Amino acid sequence: MSATAHDKAKAYLKIYRQFQLGGLPTETPHPKTSNLARLSRRDLPQAFDLFKQIDSDAITTVIEKMPEIEHLRHAINDTIQNGNRVFFYGCGATGRLSLSIGYLWRAAKSKQGQNDQVVDFMSGGDLAMVHSIESFEDYPEYGARQLRELGFGPDDLLVSCTEGGETPSVIGATEEATKISSRKPFFLYCNPDEELENIERSRLVLDNGKIEKICLASGPQALSGSTRLQASTVLMLAAGAALLGANQQDIKKFRDVLQKTDFSFLVPFTRAEANLYENGHYTLYETNDYGMAILTDTTERAPTFSLQGFENQNDPKRTPSLSYFRLPETSSSAEAWDRLLLRPPVPIEWEELKNVAGRKRLLGFNFSKAALKQRENLVGADKLHRFIIKNEGQRQKQKMTFSFGKHHHEIDVAELSPLFQNLLLKIILNAHSTLLMGRLQRFESNIMTWVKPSNNKLIDRSIRYVQHLLENEGIRDLSYEDICHRLFEKMEEIAPDDSIVLQTFNGLKDDTGAMSASVHTPCP
């Protein structure tokens, strides 16, 4: 192990107990999906049906929490009616849902003069929507600083969303809001209070009478620890319903639509996309209607499954991501970002972060019509395949259409508001992309064996998954600390799209086998 890796491992082990989250329900394997990887390869219809069942159960969680959501709705309405602003904040998947909610508000209110009364932001700024800002979420002071710099005022309202209920940057912003505004901030999360009480930073929030808490305990995720799935769905549904005026009956109706939607239409789409990647080809997702939902799903594949992230046009040597995204009606990167968010993008221009989160870097992710030619030049026109998702028709005849090669499908969405259309598409794409990655063997059982340890929470998750795999092999004499040191060693060696979990597991397994062999080798 290099001195650098050794020092990083030692530094992490000094604080690791703050990030040992394996006991949280959102981090534990779902009892219904233990054979999810096998189903993704052998029985896609059953796998999609299983996903739909789990998502439907998650929506029931929101229905049961409507009194608390109504309380949030009243607080939002009072804030807006008094001419103040409502801020939505999250990190990672919940950051993207916060941006999605802001987009939906602006789309609905653009003609009513209220479109600037909702401020949406995420840890790391808007660039973090498409490319994670390493370790940003580990610092409470970063969340507080973002809130202040956006001009959060004495009568504004903050709505914070965190899947686990323990994200430091989100907690930092929430606590900062209590110092600035007369309105109590809301803190939405997906783990039971009794579990979070064991985590000091979470306990301080739960015990803080100046913070309103809404627990939306969604249980284990379909893919262990992948809170971009059910946890972010229930948070987006709850926060979106409170802001946009959806009531309990609306949510029940949406659940009925979800249950009646036949997900098996996705089978040929998932098979086709997996086959393309296995043969060295690439996809370009396109839309003029559902940009936030599609970009969110495609960009979240990289950290979840250790894939190459979206390429940036400012990089002289670009490695293509498997998929990319395009808004074909926009003519420049700046216009594409404005269309995507329905507001100018907000980067992070702090001296220590502007090179990775600033405006210049952000605009290098070009999602305009030029993305088609850029991708063709990078990978070859014959290897690029367009996946187009549209909203077609008017009012009572609206359809969500999917087109990919020879495959085409339509879903009647005439009865769904934009919030519910985007949620339905989120659920569909989450299932599609997860099972697609299962076919590419990017997870085992229902364990994220290709997770990327880009922050302390994910380092802990990686160590726990290595430990789980070792124990399945009967190897139980390696400590958390042993695995941690090997993990940091491997971080310096592997390629960006390799599995740190499997590399660490295989190295430790080989070491154990070698030690065992040396013990049993007779002397010459």
N, C-alpha and C positions, 0 to 999 in steps of 0.2 A: 504494500500500500504506500502511495506517495505521502509526503508530509502534508500536502494540501488536503488530500482525502481524509487522512487521519485527523487533522485539525477540524475539518468540517463535521466529521462524525462525532468527535468529542463535544463540539459546540452544540450539536443537535441533542446529544444525550443529556446535556445539562437542563434542557427545557422539555424533553420529550413527553413527560407526564402531562403537560398541558395539551398535548395533541393526540393522546391515546384515546381514540374514539370508537374502538371496536365494539363497545357495548351498546352504542346507540342503535336504535332500530333502523335508521336510515343507512347504517353501515353493515348490517347483518344480512346474510343470504336469505332470500325469500323461500319459504318452504315449498311453494308450488312450482318453482322454476329450477330445481336442481338439475334437470336434464335439458336446460334451455339450449346449450351448445349442440347437443345431439339432435334436438328437434329442428334447429336452424339448418342442419345439413340433411336431415332425413324426412322431416314432416313439417314443412313450412305452414300449411294451413292450420295445423294444431298449434304451432308456435304463435301465429298471429291471433288465434282465438284466445289463447292464454293471455297474451298482452292486453287484449281488449277487456277481458274479465278483470284484470288487475287495475287497469285505468278506470273502469266503471266503479270499482270498489273505492278508489281514491276520490272520485267525484262525490260519492256518498258522504265522505268525510266533510266536505265543504257544506253539503246540505245540512248536516247535523250541527254545523257551527254558524248558522245564519243569524242568530241573535247577536253574536259578537261582530259579524260582518256588517250587520245593520248599524251597530254602534260606530264602526269605522266609517260607514257611508254618511252618517249624520255629521261626524267630525269633518269629513271632506267637504260636504255641502256647506257647512257653516263657514269653513275657511274660505271657500271660493266666493260665497255670497257676500262676504265682508271684504272682498277685494284683495285677499292675500293668496299665497301660493302653496301648492301641495307638492312636496318633493318625494319621489320614489327612488329608492336606492337598494342595490344588491351587489353581489359579487359572483363572477362566473355565470352560471346558469340563471341565478336570480337577478344578476345585473342585466342580463339580456332580456329577461321577462320585464324588468322595470322599464327598459327602453321600448319594449313592445307595447306596454301599457301607455306610455307617453305618446307613441306613434298613433295608437288607436284614438286617444283623446284628441289629438290635433286633427286627425282625419274627420272626426265627428264634429269638432267645434270650430273649424277653420273659418266658417262664415258667420260665426256668432261673436267674434271678438274675445273669446275666452281661451284661445289656443296657447297663450303664453302663461296661463295660470298653473300649469303642471310642468314641473321640472324633473326630468328623468336622468339619472346618471348611474354609473357603475364603477367599481373599484378598478383603477387603472385608466379611466377615461374611455371614450368611445372606441379607441383602437382595440381595447381589450375585448370588444365584441367579437373580433376576428382572430385575435392572437393574444394568448395569455401574457400578462406582465409578471414575470417571475417574482414570486414571494410578496407581491403587493398586498395581498389579503392578510398577511401575517402581522401587519402593523396597524393598530388602532388609530394612531396619530395620522395615518394617511387618509383614512375615511373622514376623520374630523376636519382635516385640512381641505379636502375636496368640498365638504359641505360649506365651510366658511367662504371659500373662494367663489362658490356659485351664488353667494349673496343671501344665504338663508337668513331670514329676518325674525324679529321678535314676535310676530303673530303668524308665522308660517307653520306648516305642519309637515313632519317627516313620517313617511311610511317605509320602514326598513323590512326587507325580506331576506331571510337566510334559511336555507334548507335544513341545516343541522342545528341551528340555534346557537352556534359557537364561533362564527366567523369573526376574527378580531377586527378587521376594518369596518365591518357593518356595526359591530358593537361600539367601536370608537365614534362613529358618526352619530349613533343613537344617543350615546351619553353626551356628546357635544350638543345635540339638539335640546336636551334638558337645560343646558346652561344659557341658551340663546333665546328660546321661544317660550311664550306663556302657554302654548298648546303642548300637551303631552304627546311625544312621538309614539307611534305604533310599531311594535316589533312582532313580526309574523314568522313562525318557525314550525318545523315538522317533527320534532321529537318530544316525548312526554317530559313534563317538568321534573318528575322524580329522577329521570336519567340525567338531565342537564344540571341538576343540583350538584352533581359530582364534579363539574367543571367550573373552576372558580370564576372565570370571566362571564360564563352564562349565569351562574348563581347571582352575581352582582346585578345583572339585568333583571332577573326574575324577582329579586328582593327590592328593586328600586320602585318605589311608589310613584315616581314621576314618569314612569314608562307604562303605556298600555300594552298588554301582551295578548296575542291570539295564537293559541297552539292548534295547529292543523296536523296532528299526528297521522301521517300517511302510512306508517309502517315500513317494512323492507321494500326496497326497489326491485323491479323485475330483474335487473342486473345488479348484483350486489354493489352498493355504494354509489351507483350511477344516479345521482340526484337530479340530473338533467331530465330524468324520466318523470315518475309520478310526483315527487316532491315539488319540482318546479311547476308541474301542471296545476296542483292544488293551490299553490301560492298565486300563480297568475290568474286562476279562476276567482279566487277570493278577492284579491286586490282589484282585479279588473271589474268584477261585479260591483264592488263598493264604489268605484270611480264612475263607471258607465251606467249604473242603474239597473243591473240585472237582479231580479228577485228570486226567491226560492223556486217558484214555479218555472221560471225561465231555466234555471239550472237543472231541474228535474226533466224538463223537456229536452235539454241538451243531452243529458244522460240517456234518455230514450233513443234519441237519434244515434248516439254512439253505439248503443247496444244493437240497433237495427242495421247499422252499417256493416256490410260484408267485407271484412278485411282480406279475404282470400284473393281479391283482385290484385293484391300486391305481389302475389307469388311469382308471376312471370317477370315483373319489374325487378324484384330482388334477385332472382336467378340471373337475369340478364346483366345487371350491374356488377354482380359478383364475378360472372364469367369474363366481363370486360377487364376488370382489374387483374384477374388471374392471367390474362393474356397480354398484359402490358399496355392496356388502353386506359382512357381517362374520360371523365364526364364534365359537362358544364351545365349546371342547373340554371334555368332561366325563368323569370316571371316579371310581370308588370304590376302584379296585384298582391302578392304574398311575400314581399321581400324579407320582412323581419323573421317570419316563421321558417323560411327556407334557409336563409343565411345562418340563423341560429343553429339549426340542425347540422348543416354541412360543416360549420366551423367547429362545433363541439366534438366532432368525430376525432379530431387530431389529439387533444389531450386525453380523451377517454381511451383511445386505442393505440396511442403512440404512433400516430400517422404523421407524415410530413405536413406541416401547416401550410396555409395558403401562401403562395409565392408573392413576393413584393417586387413591384416593377423597378424600385430603386436599387435593388441588388444586382450587381453586374453578373453574378453567377447564380442563376435561379434553378432550384430543384422543384419540379412541378408537384403539386398536391394531387391526390387521386381525383378529387372533385374541386370545382371552383364555382363561382356565382356571377350572374350577369343580370343587369336591368337594361334590356335592349333599347328602351326608349330614351336613355340618357346619353349625352354626347361627351361628357368628361367625367373624370373621377370626382371632382368637387360636386358636380350636379348629381351624380349617382348617390353620393353620401347624403346630400340634401334631400333627395327623393326617398331614400331608404328611411331616414329618421323624421322627415318633414320638419326639419330644422337644421341649422348649420351644425356640423360635428364639433364636439368639445374634446380636444386632446389634452394631454398633460404636458405642460411646457416647463415643468420644474427642471432646474439645471441638471439634477442627477438622473432624470428620467426622459428628457425630451428626445434623446436619440432613439429610444425604443417606444415612446408613447406620444411623441409630438406630432404636429400637423403634417410636417413633411413626410414622416414615416407613414402616417395614416393614409395620406393621399396616394402613396405607393401601392395600396391595395385598391386597384382600379376595377370597379364593378360596372363600368359603363359599357356601351355597345362595343367599345374597343377590346373588351376582354375576349371576344371570340377570336379575333385575329391574333391577339397576344398568345392565347393558348394554342392556336394552330401553329404559330411560329415556334413555340416551345416544344410541343409534343408531336406535331405533324397532324395535318388535317384529317388524314385517314385513321388516326387513332383517337380522335376527339368525338364524343357523342353527346348530343344535347338532350337534357331531361327538362321538359317544359311543363310548368304548372300554371294554370290560368283561372281567372274567374270570367265566365262567359254568360251572356244573356243579361236581361234587365229585370229588376224587381222580383216578380213572382216566378221568374223562369231562370234564376241564377243557377249555374252549375260550376262546380270545381272540376277542372279537367286535367288529366295526367297524360302526357305523351312522351314515350321513350322508345325510339326505334319503331318497330312494328306494333308496339303495345300502346293501347289507348283505353282510358276509362273515364267515366263521368260520375260525379256524385251530386245529387240534388241538394243545394244548400239555400234554397229560396226562403226557408223558414228560419234560417240562422242569421243572427246579427254578425257584424264583423268580428266582435270578440269571440263568438262561438265558432265562426268559420276558422279563425286563426288557431283556436285551441284544438279543433278537430284535425286540422292539418298538422299541428305540432304532434299530436298523439300518433297520427298515421306515420309521419316521418320518423319519429322516435322508434317505433316498432320496426319500420323498414330498415333504418340504418343500423340498429342493434343486431337484427338477425342477418343482415348483410355481412356485418363484421364476424358474426358467428360462423358463417359459411367460409370466411377467410381465415378462420381459426385464430381470431384475435381475442377470444376469451375461452375459458374452460369451465364446464358445468355452468354456474352462474356467477363466476368469479372474474373480476377485471384483471386478468393476468398481464394485460398490456397497459396498465395505468402508467401515466408519466408523473414522477415525483417532483412537481414544480413548486410545491410549497410544503410546509411542515405537516399539514393534515395528510397530504398525499404521500409524503415520506413514510409516515406511520402506516398508512394503508398498504404501501408496498411491502414494508417489513412484515406486517401481519399476514399478507397473502403468501409471502415466501415461507413463513412459519407454518401456515396452513398446509402448503404443498409438502413441506418436509415431514410434517406429522403424518400426512397420508402415506408417506413412504416408510413410516416407522422410525423416523429420526426425530428424537425429542430431547436430545442433550445439548442443543445449540440455543443459547440465550438470545433474547431480544437484542442485546448489545453486540453479540457476535454477528448476527445477521445485519445489523446496522452498519458495522464497519465494512463488511463485504459489499453491501449495497453502495456505499459511497465510493468504494474502490471501483466498482463496475460502472458507476456514473461517468468516470473519467475515460472509460474504454469504449463504451458501446456507441453505435450510430444512433442518430435521433429517432429512427423508426424501429429500433430493436426493443425487445421487451426486457426492461430492467428486472422485473420479477422473475422471469424464466431464466435469464442469464445468471442472476444471483442464486437462484434455486439450484440450477445445474452445477454451478461452481462449488457450492457447499456440499451438494450430494456427491460430487466426484471426490472432494476432499475427504468426506466421511468414508467413502468406499476405499480410498487409498490407505487411510489410516487403519481401517479394519483389516485390509489385506496385509499391511505391514505387521500387524499384531499376530496374524496367523501364519506368517511365512516362517518356516523352520530355518534355523541357522545352518549354514553349509558345513 
